[in-house]
Amino acid sequence: MKRKIYSEEHESFRDIVKRFIKDHIASDYSLWEKQGQVPTELYKLAGKQGLLCPSADEKYGGSGGDFLFSAIIIEELYRQGFHSVFFALHSDIAFPYISELGSAEQKEKWLAKCVSGENILALAMTEPNYGSDIANLQTRAEKKDNFYVLNGSKTFISNGQIANLVIVAARTSLDKEKPHKGISLFVVEADTLGFKRGQKLEKIGLHAQDTSELFFENCKIPTANMLGAEGTGFYSMMKSLQQERLVIAIGAAAAAKGCLDLTLQYVKERQVFGKPLSHMQNTRFELAEIATQVQLAESFLDDLIPRHMAREDIVKEVSMAKYWMTDMQSSVADRCLQLFGGYGYSLEYPIARQYVDARVQKIYGGTNEIMKEMIASRLM
Ligand SMILES: Cc1cc2nc3c(=O)[nH]c(=O)nc-3n(C[C@H](O)[C@H](O)[C@H](O)COP(=O)(O)OP(=O)(O)OC[C@H]3O[C@@H](n4cnc5c(N)ncnc54)[C@H](O)[C@@H]3O)c2cc1C
């Protein structure tokens, strides 16, 4: 069923995205999973077809589209199970830091190449000892003449190997009572002396994602690379999290829909006890419940996406969507996998990939426990 939030223009764009996935992602994806990353060339191909940063201004080579174009890219990648292609991190999570906080010179320097895919972005907030408690992060940035000297490390950074521009949150001052006030944001160019990439982390899923540690050892960043004013980084991060969490929720609902579609097809074909698996009452009830949850998720998103586009403050509602939809996605992937029996446990079947890739959605972008804290603090 077509969703009312999408116009014909959006649906035509969806066809372009589907074709791109078929031509440039589907057949090589298993190889990329073995290699632990997607090729940087994929970003350039996507850039050529207008699939990166769809909201970017025309003067940077973008199409000035609305957020719904981004939503379509996310939906198609997640529905089809290509979760490791982190175009959304690049286009919808990291890119807005530069397009919204950047000075005219910074935008001129970096944005066009983000749209073309020559620049690949990463966002580095998390540290080995500070994930949820981001206000206490320890990476230091000390001002010396026209530079800030960065020292510290980050972990779990998506696109950590392939990114050539990393937006880094670092501490420029410390007020022990209000540690969040001393955080600033920097664009670190990967060829800067003292910037080092650690190993790709081995994970239970997202096998084509190059999640990595990053190290900064007396890494000299020009003051011109600071994003926004000194000390305002925490506020910028909090502001951008509404979109980051909405992106995760959109992916979660689409992945759950993808699991449902795969399973509907399988249960019609699989014979058990002399009849199709789809005839068993348990199968019918499972799929009825799953379809209901997917429908509820889409309806909630159809309310939230336009409100987000109208720049409403919907932090509470988006936190609800992020936690509920990623929980739902994980449970749906598990229930659908069960209907595949042993085949569901085999990586040859896409449902297995949906299952392992779902798990992290409850953790990153703010854990689901942190989401509940955010909701509760806005209730009481
Ligand atoms: C595959 C992957 C990709 C990632 N990509 C990025 C990225 O690109 N950039 C980036 O900066 N980070 C990234 N992260 C990091 C991610 O955002 C963090 O892992 C996440 O924020 C949780 O932080 P933590 O791992 O330190 O867990 P912790 O903060 O140590 O939490 C451990 C547990 O304690 C719970 N907890 C913590 N505080 C509270 C509280 N106040 N109340 C109740 N429970 C609490 C948590 O919910 C969790 O269950 C990624 C992580 C993964 C796994």
The ligand as a Tripos MOL2 file, in Angstrom:
@<TRIPOS>MOLECULE
LIG
   53    58     1     0     0
SMALL
NO_CHARGES

@<TRIPOS>ATOM
      1 C1         27.8740   -0.9820   15.2620 C.3       1 LIG1
      2 C2         27.9840    0.2940   16.0440 C.ar      1 LIG1
      3 C3         28.1270    1.4930   15.3590 C.ar      1 LIG1
      4 C4         28.2790    2.6940   16.0700 C.ar      1 LIG1
      5 N1         28.5250    3.8530   15.3790 N.ar      1 LIG1
      6 C5         28.8800    4.9780   16.0630 C.ar      1 LIG1
      7 C6         29.3160    6.1490   15.3750 C.ar      1 LIG1
      8 O1         29.3800    6.1870   14.1490 O.2       1 LIG1
      9 N2         29.6950    7.2210   16.1210 N.ar      1 LIG1
     10 C7         29.6680    7.2190   17.4900 C.ar      1 LIG1
     11 O2         30.0200    8.2230   18.0980 O.2       1 LIG1
     12 N3         29.2380    6.1130   18.1860 N.ar      1 LIG1
     13 C8         28.8630    4.9930   17.5020 C.ar      1 LIG1
     14 N4         28.4660    3.8660   18.1770 N.ar      1 LIG1
     15 C9         28.4710    3.8760   19.6400 C.3       1 LIG1
     16 C10        27.0870    3.8470   20.2660 C.3       1 LIG1
     17 O3         26.4160    5.0520   20.0370 O.3       1 LIG1
     18 C11        27.2640    3.5090   21.7570 C.3       1 LIG1
     19 O4         27.6660    2.1550   21.8220 O.3       1 LIG1
     20 C12        26.0140    3.7400   22.5640 C.3       1 LIG1
     21 O5         25.7320    5.1190   22.6680 O.3       1 LIG1
     22 C13        26.0980    3.1530   23.9860 C.3       1 LIG1
     23 O6         27.2700    3.5600   24.6180 O.3       1 LIG1
     24 P1         28.2010    2.4410   25.3110 P.3       1 LIG1
     25 O7         28.4800    1.3910   24.2870 O.co2     1 LIG1
     26 O8         29.3620    3.1340   25.9050 O.co2     1 LIG1
     27 O9         27.2940    1.7770   26.4100 O.3       1 LIG1
     28 P2         27.1280    2.3010   27.9280 P.3       1 LIG1
     29 O10        26.8450    3.7590   27.9150 O.co2     1 LIG1
     30 O11        28.2800    1.8050   28.7250 O.co2     1 LIG1
     31 O12        25.8250    1.5150   28.3590 O.3       1 LIG1
     32 C14        25.8420    0.1640   28.8460 C.3       1 LIG1
     33 C15        24.4200   -0.1820   29.2860 C.3       1 LIG1
     34 O13        24.0470    0.6890   30.3450 O.3       1 LIG1
     35 C16        22.8230    1.3230   30.0400 C.3       1 LIG1
     36 N5         22.8080    2.6770   30.5920 N.ar      1 LIG1
     37 C17        23.7530    3.6390   30.4610 C.ar      1 LIG1
     38 N6         23.3630    4.7570   31.0610 N.ar      1 LIG1
     39 C18        22.1380    4.5190   31.5710 C.ar      1 LIG1
     40 C19        21.1900    5.3040   32.2850 C.ar      1 LIG1
     41 N7         21.4080    6.5920   32.5900 N.pl3     1 LIG1
     42 N8         20.0280    4.7260   32.6650 N.ar      1 LIG1
     43 C20        19.7770    3.4390   32.3590 C.ar      1 LIG1
     44 N9         20.6210    2.6500   31.6740 N.ar      1 LIG1
     45 C21        21.7850    3.1810   31.2700 C.ar      1 LIG1
     46 C22        22.7800    1.3580   28.5170 C.3       1 LIG1
     47 O14        21.4540    1.5230   28.0570 O.3       1 LIG1
     48 C23        23.3720    0.0140   28.1820 C.3       1 LIG1
     49 O15        22.3790   -0.9740   28.2610 O.3       1 LIG1
     50 C24        28.2410    2.6720   17.4860 C.ar      1 LIG1
     51 C25        28.0490    1.4600   18.1680 C.ar      1 LIG1
     52 C26        27.9390    0.2830   17.4650 C.ar      1 LIG1
     53 C27        27.7890   -1.0010   18.2350 C.3       1 LIG1
@<TRIPOS>BOND
     1     1     2 1
     2     2     3 ar
     3     2    52 ar
     4     3     4 ar
     5     4     5 ar
     6     4    50 ar
     7     5     6 ar
     8     6     7 ar
     9     6    13 1
    10     7     8 2
    11     7     9 ar
    12     9    10 ar
    13    10    11 2
    14    10    12 ar
    15    12    13 ar
    16    13    14 ar
    17    14    15 1
    18    14    50 ar
    19    15    16 1
    20    16    17 1
    21    16    18 1
    22    18    19 1
    23    18    20 1
    24    20    21 1
    25    20    22 1
    26    22    23 1
    27    23    24 1
    28    24    25 2
    29    24    26 1
    30    24    27 1
    31    27    28 1
    32    28    29 2
    33    28    30 1
    34    28    31 1
    35    31    32 1
    36    32    33 1
    37    33    34 1
    38    33    48 1
    39    34    35 1
    40    35    36 1
    41    35    46 1
    42    36    37 ar
    43    36    45 ar
    44    37    38 ar
    45    38    39 ar
    46    39    40 ar
    47    39    45 ar
    48    40    41 1
    49    40    42 ar
    50    42    43 ar
    51    43    44 ar
    52    44    45 ar
    53    46    47 1
    54    46    48 1
    55    48    49 1
    56    50    51 ar
    57    51    52 ar
    58    52    53 1
@<TRIPOS>SUBSTRUCTURE
     1 LIG1         1 GROUP 0 **** ****
